[in-house]
Amino acid sequence: MRPGCSRPAVATLTYVYAERTAVVGPLGPSHEPGAYDMCAEHAEALSAPVGWEVIRLPGIDNPAPDPPADDLMALAAAVREVGMLEDEVLPEPDPASVHVLGRRGHLSVIRDASRDVTGH
């Protein structure tokens, strides 16, 4: 809750002013106006002013630990490997087998008869 707290947030504090209630619940999926995200220590230590009630909802857990750096590096390497295809040189098509089906500006729609799997 404190702006200077560097611990990860695990709970969200909201207020119901009409009922004089402070509600501490599981960490919200998105930031809402008037809601405050808190670490476990601040969520546990929270107290309400005189005449107010604190409701603590179930489901406030400590955050999942960060994955080991080795796992992150392995994932990054796998993504990099998939993204980098080997340079594959494709043979030039036989000009006699390429048929222009249509043109628009500098673009042409072509059909390469040598790669036609239908046999047409």
The first five atom37 places (N, CA, C, CB, O) and aatype in JSON, in Angstrom:
{
  "aatype": [12, 1, 14, 7, 4, 15, 1, 14, 0, 19, 0, 16, 10, 16, 18, 19, 18, 0, 6, 1, 16, 0, 19, 19, 7, 14, 10, 7, 14, 15, 8, 6, 14, 7, 0, 18, 3, 12, 4, 0, 6, 8, 0, 6, 0, 10, 15, 0, 14, 19, 7, 17, 6, 19, 9, 1, 10, 14, 7, 9, 3, 2, 14, 0, 14, 3, 14, 14, 0, 3, 3, 10, 12, 0, 10, 0, 0, 0, 19, 1, 6, 19, 7, 12, 10, 6, 3, 6, 19, 10, 14, 6, 14, 3, 14, 0, 15, 19, 8, 19, 10, 7, 1, 1, 7, 8, 10, 15, 19, 9, 1, 3, 0, 15, 1, 3, 19, 16, 7, 8],
  "atom_mask": [
    [1, 1, 1, 1, 1],
    [1, 1, 1, 1, 1],
    [1, 1, 1, 1, 1],
    [1, 1, 1, 0, 1],
    [1, 1, 1, 1, 1],
    [1, 1, 1, 1, 1],
    [1, 1, 1, 1, 1],
    [1, 1, 1, 1, 1],
    [1, 1, 1, 1, 1],
    [1, 1, 1, 1, 1],
    [1, 1, 1, 1, 1],
    [1, 1, 1, 1, 1],
    [1, 1, 1, 1, 1],
    [1, 1, 1, 1, 1],
    [1, 1, 1, 1, 1],
    [1, 1, 1, 1, 1],
    [1, 1, 1, 1, 1],
    [1, 1, 1, 1, 1],
    [1, 1, 1, 1, 1],
    [1, 1, 1, 1, 1],
    [1, 1, 1, 1, 1],
    [1, 1, 1, 1, 1],
    [1, 1, 1, 1, 1],
    [1, 1, 1, 1, 1],
    [1, 1, 1, 0, 1],
    [1, 1, 1, 1, 1],
    [1, 1, 1, 1, 1],
    [1, 1, 1, 0, 1],
    [1, 1, 1, 1, 1],
    [1, 1, 1, 1, 1],
    [1, 1, 1, 1, 1],
    [1, 1, 1, 1, 1],
    [1, 1, 1, 1, 1],
    [1, 1, 1, 0, 1],
    [1, 1, 1, 1, 1],
    [1, 1, 1, 1, 1],
    [1, 1, 1, 1, 1],
    [1, 1, 1, 1, 1],
    [1, 1, 1, 1, 1],
    [1, 1, 1, 1, 1],
    [1, 1, 1, 1, 1],
    [1, 1, 1, 1, 1],
    [1, 1, 1, 1, 1],
    [1, 1, 1, 1, 1],
    [1, 1, 1, 1, 1],
    [1, 1, 1, 1, 1],
    [1, 1, 1, 1, 1],
    [1, 1, 1, 1, 1],
    [1, 1, 1, 1, 1],
    [1, 1, 1, 1, 1],
    [1, 1, 1, 0, 1],
    [1, 1, 1, 1, 1],
    [1, 1, 1, 1, 1],
    [1, 1, 1, 1, 1],
    [1, 1, 1, 1, 1],
    [1, 1, 1, 1, 1],
    [1, 1, 1, 1, 1],
    [1, 1, 1, 1, 1],
    [1, 1, 1, 0, 1],
    [1, 1, 1, 1, 1],
    [1, 1, 1, 1, 1],
    [1, 1, 1, 1, 1],
    [1, 1, 1, 1, 1],
    [1, 1, 1, 1, 1],
    [1, 1, 1, 1, 1],
    [1, 1, 1, 1, 1],
    [1, 1, 1, 1, 1],
    [1, 1, 1, 1, 1],
    [1, 1, 1, 1, 1],
    [1, 1, 1, 1, 1],
    [1, 1, 1, 1, 1],
    [1, 1, 1, 1, 1],
    [1, 1, 1, 1, 1],
    [1, 1, 1, 1, 1],
    [1, 1, 1, 1, 1],
    [1, 1, 1, 1, 1],
    [1, 1, 1, 1, 1],
    [1, 1, 1, 1, 1],
    [1, 1, 1, 1, 1],
    [1, 1, 1, 1, 1],
    [1, 1, 1, 1, 1],
    [1, 1, 1, 1, 1],
    [1, 1, 1, 0, 1],
    [1, 1, 1, 1, 1],
    [1, 1, 1, 1, 1],
    [1, 1, 1, 1, 1],
    [1, 1, 1, 1, 1],
    [1, 1, 1, 1, 1],
    [1, 1, 1, 1, 1],
    [1, 1, 1, 1, 1],
    [1, 1, 1, 1, 1],
    [1, 1, 1, 1, 1],
    [1, 1, 1, 1, 1],
    [1, 1, 1, 1, 1],
    [1, 1, 1, 1, 1],
    [1, 1, 1, 1, 1],
    [1, 1, 1, 1, 1],
    [1, 1, 1, 1, 1],
    [1, 1, 1, 1, 1],
    [1, 1, 1, 1, 1],
    [1, 1, 1, 1, 1],
    [1, 1, 1, 0, 1],
    [1, 1, 1, 1, 1],
    [1, 1, 1, 1, 1],
    [1, 1, 1, 0, 1],
    [1, 1, 1, 1, 1],
    [1, 1, 1, 1, 1],
    [1, 1, 1, 1, 1],
    [1, 1, 1, 1, 1],
    [1, 1, 1, 1, 1],
    [1, 1, 1, 1, 1],
    [1, 1, 1, 1, 1],
    [1, 1, 1, 1, 1],
    [1, 1, 1, 1, 1],
    [1, 1, 1, 1, 1],
    [1, 1, 1, 1, 1],
    [1, 1, 1, 1, 1],
    [1, 1, 1, 1, 1],
    [1, 1, 1, 0, 1],
    [1, 1, 1, 1, 1]
  ],
  "atom_positions": [
    [[0.82, -1.17, 0.0], [0.0, 0.0, 0.0], [0.87, 1.24, 0.0], [-0.93, -0.01, 1.19], [0.54, 2.24, -0.65]],
    [[1.96, 1.19, 0.71], [2.85, 2.35, 0.74], [3.52, 2.5, -0.62], [3.91, 2.22, 1.87], [3.94, 1.51, -1.21]],
    [[3.62, 3.72, -1.12], [4.27, 3.92, -2.41], [5.72, 3.45, -2.4], [4.21, 5.37, -2.79], [6.25, 3.08, -3.45]],
    [[6.38, 3.47, -1.25], [7.78, 3.07, -1.18], [8.0, 1.58, -1.01], [0.0, 0.0, 0.0], [9.15, 1.15, -0.96]],
    [[6.96, 0.78, -0.91], [7.1, -0.66, -0.7], [7.54, -1.33, -1.99], [5.78, -1.28, -0.19], [6.92, -1.14, -3.04]],
    [[8.61, -2.11, -1.92], [9.12, -2.77, -3.13], [8.69, -4.23, -3.24], [10.63, -2.69, -3.15], [9.03, -4.9, -4.22]],
    [[7.96, -4.73, -2.26], [7.52, -6.12, -2.3], [6.39, -6.28, -3.31], [7.07, -6.61, -0.9], [5.65, -5.33, -3.57]],
    [[6.24, -7.48, -3.89], [5.18, -7.68, -4.89], [3.79, -7.63, -4.26], [5.37, -9.03, -5.6], [3.58, -8.1, -3.14]],
    [[2.86, -7.06, -4.99], [1.47, -6.96, -4.52], [0.79, -8.32, -4.59], [0.69, -5.93, -5.36], [0.98, -9.07, -5.55]],
    [[0.0, -8.63, -3.56], [-0.75, -9.88, -3.51], [-2.21, -9.66, -3.17], [-0.12, -10.82, -2.49], [-3.01, -10.6, -3.23]],
    [[-2.57, -8.43, -2.82], [-3.94, -8.14, -2.39], [-4.35, -6.77, -2.9], [-4.07, -8.21, -0.85], [-3.51, -5.92, -3.21]],
    [[-5.67, -6.56, -2.98], [-6.2, -5.26, -3.37], [-7.13, -4.76, -2.28], [-6.95, -5.34, -4.74], [-7.98, -5.5, -1.78]],
    [[-6.96, -3.5, -1.91], [-7.78, -2.85, -0.89], [-8.79, -1.95, -1.58], [-6.91, -2.04, 0.12], [-8.43, -1.12, -2.42]],
    [[-10.06, -2.12, -1.22], [-11.12, -1.23, -1.7], [-11.93, -0.78, -0.5], [-12.03, -1.94, -2.77], [-11.9, -1.4, 0.56]],
    [[-12.65, 0.3, -0.68], [-13.49, 0.85, 0.39], [-14.94, 0.87, -0.05], [-13.02, 2.27, 0.78], [-15.25, 1.11, -1.21]],
    [[-15.83, 0.6, 0.92], [-17.26, 0.79, 0.73], [-17.64, 1.87, 1.74], [-18.11, -0.57, 0.93], [-17.96, 1.58, 2.89]],
    [[-17.6, 3.1, 1.28], [-17.8, 4.24, 2.19], [-19.18, 4.22, 2.86], [-17.62, 5.54, 1.45], [-19.3, 4.53, 4.04]],
    [[-20.21, 3.85, 2.1], [-21.57, 3.86, 2.66], [-21.7, 2.91, 3.85], [-22.59, 3.49, 1.59], [-22.51, 3.14, 4.74]],
    [[-20.89, 1.84, 3.85], [-20.96, 0.85, 4.92], [-19.79, 0.97, 5.89], [-21.01, -0.55, 4.34], [-19.67, 0.17, 6.82]],
    [[-18.93, 1.96, 5.68], [-17.74, 2.13, 6.5], [-16.95, 0.84, 6.6], [-18.13, 2.62, 7.9], [-16.64, 0.35, 7.68]],
    [[-16.62, 0.31, 5.43], [-15.94, -0.97, 5.35], [-14.73, -0.87, 4.43], [-16.9, -2.07, 4.86], [-14.8, -0.29, 3.35]],
    [[-13.62, -1.45, 4.88], [-12.43, -1.62, 4.05], [-12.37, -3.1, 3.69], [-11.11, -1.13, 4.78], [-12.43, -3.95, 4.58]],
    [[-12.24, -3.42, 2.41], [-12.23, -4.81, 1.96], [-10.85, -5.12, 1.39], [-13.34, -5.07, 0.89], [-10.38, -4.45, 0.47]],
    [[-10.21, -6.14, 1.95], [-8.92, -6.62, 1.46], [-9.18, -7.96, 0.8], [-7.84, -6.73, 2.62], [-9.59, -8.92, 1.46]],
    [[-8.94, -8.03, -0.5], [-9.2, -9.27, -1.23], [-8.04, -9.64, -2.13], [0.0, 0.0, 0.0], [-7.01, -8.97, -2.13]],
    [[-8.21, -10.7, -2.91], [-7.16, -11.12, -3.84], [-6.8, -10.0, -4.8], [-7.6, -12.37, -4.62], [-7.61, -9.11, -5.08]],
    [[-5.6, -10.04, -5.29], [-5.1, -9.04, -6.22], [-6.02, -8.95, -7.42], [-3.66, -9.36, -6.66], [-6.31, -9.96, -8.07]],
    [[-6.47, -7.75, -7.73], [-7.37, -7.54, -8.85], [-6.66, -7.73, -10.18], [0.0, 0.0, 0.0], [-5.45, -7.52, -10.27]],
    [[-7.41, -8.13, -11.23], [-6.79, -8.37, -12.54], [-6.36, -7.09, -13.24], [-7.76, -9.13, -13.42], [-5.5, -7.12, -14.11]],
    [[-6.96, -5.96, -12.86], [-6.57, -4.68, -13.47], [-6.71, -3.58, -12.43], [-7.45, -4.37, -14.73], [-7.38, -3.75, -11.41]],
    [[-6.07, -2.47, -12.69], [-6.12, -1.36, -11.74], [-7.47, -0.65, -11.85], [-4.97, -0.36, -11.98], [-7.9, -0.29, -12.94]],
    [[-8.11, -0.47, -10.72], [-9.39, 0.22, -10.66], [-9.21, 1.51, -9.87], [-10.49, -0.67, -10.0], [-8.45, 1.55, -8.9]],
    [[-9.9, 2.57, -10.27], [-9.82, 3.81, -9.49], [-10.3, 3.57, -8.05], [-10.66, 4.93, -10.16], [-11.33, 2.93, -7.83]],
    [[-9.57, 4.09, -7.1], [-9.95, 3.94, -5.7], [-9.53, 2.62, -5.09], [0.0, 0.0, 0.0], [-9.82, 2.38, -3.92]],
    [[-8.85, 1.77, -5.83], [-8.35, 0.5, -5.31], [-6.84, 0.61, -5.13], [-8.72, -0.7, -6.26], [-6.16, 1.29, -5.9]],
    [[-6.33, -0.05, -4.11], [-4.91, 0.02, -3.8], [-4.35, -1.4, -3.71], [-4.66, 0.79, -2.48], [-4.87, -2.22, -2.96]],
    [[-3.3, -1.68, -4.48], [-2.65, -2.98, -4.41], [-1.64, -2.98, -3.28], [-1.96, -3.33, -5.77], [-0.95, -1.98, -3.04]],
    [[-1.55, -4.11, -2.57], [-0.73, -4.19, -1.37], [0.07, -5.49, -1.33], [-1.6, -4.07, -0.12], [-0.34, -6.5, -1.89]],
    [[1.21, -5.43, -0.65], [1.98, -6.65, -0.41], [1.32, -7.42, 0.74], [3.49, -6.31, -0.08], [0.41, -6.9, 1.4]],
    [[1.77, -8.64, 0.98], [1.17, -9.48, 2.03], [1.34, -8.84, 3.41], [1.81, -10.88, 2.03], [0.41, -8.87, 4.22]],
    [[2.5, -8.27, 3.68], [2.75, -7.68, 5.0], [1.82, -6.5, 5.27], [4.22, -7.24, 5.13], [1.25, -6.39, 6.35]],
    [[1.67, -5.61, 4.29], [0.8, -4.46, 4.48], [-0.67, -4.87, 4.52], [1.03, -3.43, 3.37], [-1.47, -4.27, 5.24]],
    [[-1.03, -5.88, 3.75], [-2.42, -6.36, 3.78], [-2.77, -6.93, 5.15], [-2.65, -7.43, 2.68], [-3.88, -6.73, 5.65]],
    [[-1.82, -7.63, 5.75], [-2.06, -8.22, 7.07], [-2.08, -7.15, 8.16], [-0.98, -9.26, 7.39], [-2.86, -7.26, 9.11]],
    [[-1.26, -6.13, 8.03], [-1.14, -5.1, 9.07], [-2.22, -4.02, 8.96], [0.22, -4.46, 9.0], [-2.33, -3.18, 9.86]],
    [[-2.99, -4.02, 7.9], [-3.98, -2.96, 7.69], [-4.99, -2.9, 8.83], [-4.7, -3.17, 6.36], [-5.53, -3.93, 9.26]],
    [[-5.24, -1.72, 9.31], [-6.3, -1.51, 10.3], [-7.2, -0.39, 9.79], [-5.71, -1.17, 11.72], [-6.79, 0.43, 8.97]],
    [[-8.42, -0.38, 10.28], [-9.4, 0.62, 9.83], [-9.61, 1.66, 10.92], [-10.75, -0.05, 9.47], [-9.34, 1.41, 12.09]],
    [[-10.08, 2.84, 10.54], [-10.37, 3.87, 11.54], [-11.48, 3.41, 12.49], [-10.78, 5.19, 10.85], [-12.23, 2.48, 12.18]],
    [[-11.59, 4.07, 13.62], [-12.64, 3.76, 14.59], [-14.0, 3.9, 13.9], [-12.55, 4.7, 15.85], [-14.27, 4.89, 13.22]],
    [[-14.84, 2.89, 14.1], [-16.17, 2.89, 13.49], [-16.21, 2.21, 12.13], [0.0, 0.0, 0.0], [-17.28, 2.06, 11.54]],
    [[-15.05, 1.81, 11.63], [-14.98, 1.1, 10.35], [-14.67, -0.36, 10.61], [-13.91, 1.73, 9.41], [-14.15, -0.72, 11.67]],
    [[-15.0, -1.21, 9.65], [-14.74, -2.65, 9.74], [-13.81, -3.04, 8.59], [-16.08, -3.47, 9.68], [-13.91, -2.5, 7.49]],
    [[-12.91, -3.99, 8.86], [-12.05, -4.55, 7.82], [-12.56, -5.94, 7.5], [-10.54, -4.59, 8.26], [-12.66, -6.79, 8.38]],
    [[-12.86, -6.18, 6.25], [-13.26, -7.52, 5.79], [-12.1, -8.07, 4.97], [-14.6, -7.49, 4.95], [-11.65, -7.44, 4.01]],
    [[-11.63, -9.25, 5.36], [-10.53, -9.9, 4.64], [-11.11, -11.1, 3.88], [-9.38, -10.35, 5.62], [-11.55, -12.08, 4.49]],
    [[-11.1, -11.01, 2.58], [-11.62, -12.08, 1.73], [-10.59, -13.19, 1.59], [-12.03, -11.54, 0.35], [-9.39, -12.93, 1.63]],
    [[-11.04, -14.44, 1.41], [-10.08, -15.52, 1.19], [-9.44, -15.39, -0.19], [-10.78, -16.91, 1.33], [-9.96, -14.69, -1.07]],
    [[-8.33, -16.05, -0.37], [-7.69, -16.08, -1.68], [-6.49, -15.17, -1.8], [0.0, 0.0, 0.0], [-5.95, -15.0, -2.9]],
    [[-6.06, -14.58, -0.68], [-4.86, -13.75, -0.74], [-3.68, -14.68, -0.52], [-4.89, -12.59, 0.34], [-3.46, -15.2, 0.58]],
    [[-2.93, -14.88, -1.56], [-1.78, -15.79, -1.5], [-0.51, -15.02, -1.79], [-1.95, -16.96, -2.5], [-0.54, -13.92, -2.36]],
    [[0.59, -15.59, -1.4], [1.87, -15.02, -1.79], [2.03, -15.22, -3.29], [3.06, -15.67, -0.99], [1.54, -16.21, -3.83]],
    [[2.72, -14.31, -3.96], [2.87, -14.45, -5.41], [3.72, -15.67, -5.75], [3.5, -13.19, -6.0], [4.54, -16.12, -4.96]],
    [[3.5, -16.18, -6.95], [4.3, -17.31, -7.41], [5.75, -16.85, -7.56], [3.76, -17.87, -8.77], [6.0, -15.72, -7.97]],
    [[6.69, -17.71, -7.22], [8.09, -17.3, -7.35], [8.45, -17.09, -8.82], [9.03, -18.35, -6.71], [7.86, -17.71, -9.71]],
    [[9.41, -16.22, -9.05], [9.87, -16.0, -10.41], [10.49, -17.29, -10.94], [10.89, -14.83, -10.48], [11.14, -18.01, -10.18]],
    [[10.3, -17.59, -12.23], [10.92, -18.79, -12.78], [12.43, -18.64, -12.77], [10.4, -19.08, -14.21], [12.95, -17.53, -12.9]],
    [[13.14, -19.76, -12.62], [14.6, -19.68, -12.62], [15.1, -19.05, -13.91], [15.22, -21.07, -12.42], [14.5, -19.22, -14.97]],
    [[16.21, -18.34, -13.81], [16.78, -17.67, -14.99], [17.11, -18.68, -16.08], [18.04, -16.88, -14.61], [16.99, -18.37, -17.27]],
    [[17.52, -19.9, -15.7], [17.84, -20.92, -16.69], [16.63, -21.25, -17.54], [18.37, -22.19, -16.01], [16.75, -21.43, -18.75]],
    [[15.44, -21.35, -16.93], [14.22, -21.64, -17.67], [13.9, -20.51, -18.64], [13.05, -21.87, -16.72], [13.49, -20.76, -19.77]],
    [[14.07, -19.27, -18.19], [13.81, -18.13, -19.07], [14.77, -18.11, -20.25], [13.91, -16.82, -18.29], [14.37, -17.82, -21.38]],
    [[16.02, -18.41, -19.99], [17.01, -18.43, -21.07], [16.72, -19.55, -22.06], [18.43, -18.58, -20.5], [16.88, -19.38, -23.27]],
    [[16.28, -20.71, -21.55], [15.94, -21.82, -22.44], [14.74, -21.46, -23.31], [15.64, -23.09, -21.63], [14.72, -21.77, -24.5]],
    [[13.75, -20.8, -22.72], [12.59, -20.38, -23.49], [12.99, -19.36, -24.55], [11.52, -19.79, -22.56], [12.55, -19.45, -25.7]],
    [[13.8, -18.39, -24.18], [14.25, -17.38, -25.15], [15.02, -18.02, -26.29], [15.13, -16.31, -24.45], [14.84, -17.65, -27.45]],
    [[15.88, -18.98, -25.98], [16.65, -19.66, -27.03], [15.73, -20.45, -27.96], [17.69, -20.6, -26.4], [15.94, -20.46, -29.17]],
    [[14.72, -21.11, -27.4], [13.78, -21.88, -28.23], [13.0, -20.97, -29.17], [12.82, -22.68, -27.36], [12.81, -21.3, -30.34]],
    [[12.55, -19.83, -28.66], [11.81, -18.89, -29.5], [12.72, -18.35, -30.59], [11.24, -17.73, -28.65], [12.3, -18.23, -31.75]],
    [[13.95, -18.02, -30.23], [14.9, -17.5, -31.2], [15.18, -18.53, -32.29], [16.21, -17.09, -30.5], [15.26, -18.19, -33.47]],
    [[15.32, -19.79, -31.9], [15.63, -20.85, -32.85], [14.5, -21.04, -33.86], [15.89, -22.17, -32.12], [14.76, -21.2, -35.06]],
    [[13.27, -21.02, -33.4], [12.12, -21.18, -34.29], [12.03, -20.0, -35.25], [10.82, -21.32, -33.49], [11.68, -20.16, -36.42]],
    [[12.34, -18.81, -34.75], [12.23, -17.61, -35.58], [13.3, -17.5, -36.64], [0.0, 0.0, 0.0], [13.12, -16.77, -37.62]],
    [[14.4, -18.19, -36.46], [15.5, -18.09, -37.42], [15.51, -19.33, -38.31], [16.86, -17.94, -36.7], [15.99, -20.39, -37.92]],
    [[14.97, -19.17, -39.5], [14.97, -20.28, -40.44], [16.29, -20.28, -41.2], [13.78, -20.18, -41.41], [16.88, -19.23, -41.45]],
    [[16.73, -21.46, -41.56], [17.95, -21.54, -42.35], [17.69, -20.9, -43.71], [18.43, -23.0, -42.51], [16.59, -20.97, -44.25]],
    [[18.73, -20.28, -44.24], [18.6, -19.68, -45.57], [18.35, -20.79, -46.58], [19.86, -18.84, -45.94], [19.21, -21.64, -46.82]],
    [[17.19, -20.75, -47.16], [16.83, -21.74, -48.16], [16.72, -21.03, -49.5], [15.49, -22.48, -47.79], [15.93, -20.1, -49.65]],
    [[17.49, -21.47, -50.45], [17.47, -20.87, -51.78], [16.49, -21.66, -52.64], [18.9, -20.84, -52.42], [16.67, -22.85, -52.87]],
    [[15.46, -20.97, -53.09], [14.47, -21.61, -53.95], [14.9, -21.45, -55.4], [13.06, -21.01, -53.73], [15.37, -20.38, -55.8]],
    [[14.76, -22.5, -56.19], [15.13, -22.38, -57.6], [14.19, -21.43, -58.33], [15.13, -23.77, -58.28], [13.01, -21.34, -58.0]],
    [[14.72, -20.73, -59.31], [13.89, -19.85, -60.14], [12.93, -20.71, -60.94], [14.77, -18.96, -61.08], [13.33, -21.75, -61.47]],
    [[11.67, -20.3, -61.05], [10.72, -21.09, -61.86], [11.05, -20.95, -63.35], [9.27, -20.64, -61.59], [11.62, -19.96, -63.79]],
    [[10.68, -21.96, -64.09], [10.85, -21.94, -65.55], [9.92, -20.86, -66.09], [10.55, -23.35, -66.2], [8.7, -20.97, -65.91]],
    [[10.43, -19.83, -66.76], [9.58, -18.75, -67.26], [8.43, -19.24, -68.13], [10.41, -17.77, -68.05], [7.38, -18.6, -68.18]],
    [[8.6, -20.36, -68.82], [7.54, -20.88, -69.69], [6.37, -21.42, -68.87], [8.09, -21.98, -70.6], [5.26, -21.52, -69.38]],
    [[6.61, -21.79, -67.58], [5.54, -22.36, -66.77], [4.79, -21.3, -65.96], [6.11, -23.41, -65.84], [3.79, -21.62, -65.31]],
    [[5.25, -20.05, -65.99], [4.61, -18.98, -65.23], [3.61, -18.26, -66.12], [5.66, -17.98, -64.67], [3.97, -17.74, -67.18]],
    [[2.34, -18.24, -65.69], [1.28, -17.6, -66.46], [0.71, -16.44, -65.65], [0.16, -18.62, -66.84], [0.32, -16.62, -64.5]],
    [[0.66, -15.25, -66.27], [0.09, -14.07, -65.61], [-1.42, -14.15, -65.73], [0.63, -12.74, -66.24], [-1.96, -14.19, -66.83]],
    [[-2.1, -14.18, -64.59], [-3.56, -14.27, -64.57], [-4.22, -12.9, -64.49], [-4.01, -15.12, -63.39], [-5.36, -12.74, -64.92]],
    [[-3.52, -11.91, -63.96], [-4.08, -10.57, -63.86], [-3.04, -9.59, -63.39], [0.0, 0.0, 0.0], [-2.02, -9.98, -62.82]],
    [[-3.29, -8.3, -63.64], [-2.35, -7.24, -63.23], [-3.14, -6.1, -62.59], [-1.52, -6.72, -64.44], [-4.27, -5.81, -62.98]],
    [[-2.53, -5.47, -61.62], [-3.07, -4.24, -61.04], [-1.86, -3.4, -60.63], [-4.03, -4.53, -59.8], [-1.11, -3.76, -59.73]],
    [[-1.69, -2.29, -61.31], [-0.52, -1.46, -61.05], [0.74, -2.23, -61.37], [0.0, 0.0, 0.0], [0.87, -2.81, -62.45]],
    [[1.66, -2.25, -60.43], [2.92, -2.97, -60.63], [2.86, -4.42, -60.13], [4.04, -2.23, -59.93], [3.87, -5.12, -60.17]],
    [[1.7, -4.86, -59.67], [1.55, -6.22, -59.14], [0.93, -7.14, -60.18], [0.7, -6.21, -57.87], [0.1, -6.72, -60.99]],
    [[1.33, -8.4, -60.14], [0.77, -9.4, -61.05], [0.34, -10.62, -60.25], [1.78, -9.8, -62.14], [1.01, -11.02, -59.29]],
    [[-0.77, -11.21, -60.66], [-1.2, -12.49, -60.1], [-0.72, -13.54, -61.09], [-2.77, -12.55, -59.88], [-1.05, -13.51, -62.27]],
    [[0.09, -14.47, -60.56], [0.66, -15.48, -61.46], [0.32, -16.88, -60.99], [2.18, -15.32, -61.56], [-0.07, -17.1, -59.84]],
    [[0.46, -17.81, -61.91], [0.32, -19.23, -61.6], [1.53, -19.92, -62.18], [-1.03, -19.84, -62.17], [1.88, -19.71, -63.34]],
    [[2.16, -20.73, -61.36], [3.33, -21.48, -61.8], [2.87, -22.89, -62.13], [4.47, -21.48, -60.72], [2.62, -23.68, -61.22]],
    [[2.76, -23.19, -63.41], [2.25, -24.5, -63.84], [3.15, -25.64, -63.39], [2.11, -24.53, -65.35], [2.68, -26.76, -63.22]],
    [[4.44, -25.38, -63.19], [5.34, -26.46, -62.77], [5.06, -26.89, -61.33], [6.79, -26.01, -62.9], [5.44, -27.99, -60.94]],
    [[4.39, -26.05, -60.55], [4.05, -26.38, -59.16], [2.57, -26.7, -59.02], [4.43, -25.24, -58.23], [2.1, -26.9, -57.9]],
    [[1.84, -26.74, -60.08], [0.4, -26.98, -60.05], [0.15, -28.44, -59.68], [-0.27, -26.64, -61.42], [0.49, -29.34, -60.45]],
    [[-0.43, -28.67, -58.53], [-0.66, -30.04, -58.06], [-1.91, -30.64, -58.66], [-0.75, -30.06, -56.55], [-2.11, -31.86, -58.59]],
    [[-2.78, -29.8, -59.26], [-4.02, -30.33, -59.82], [-3.81, -30.89, -61.21], [-5.09, -29.26, -59.84], [-4.66, -31.61, -61.74]],
    [[-2.65, -30.54, -61.83], [-2.39, -31.06, -63.16], [-3.01, -30.24, -64.26], [0.0, 0.0, 0.0], [-2.96, -30.66, -65.42]],
    [[-3.62, -29.08, -63.97], [-4.25, -28.24, -64.98], [-3.24, -27.34, -65.63], [-5.36, -27.41, -64.39], [-3.6, -26.56, -66.51]]
  ]
}
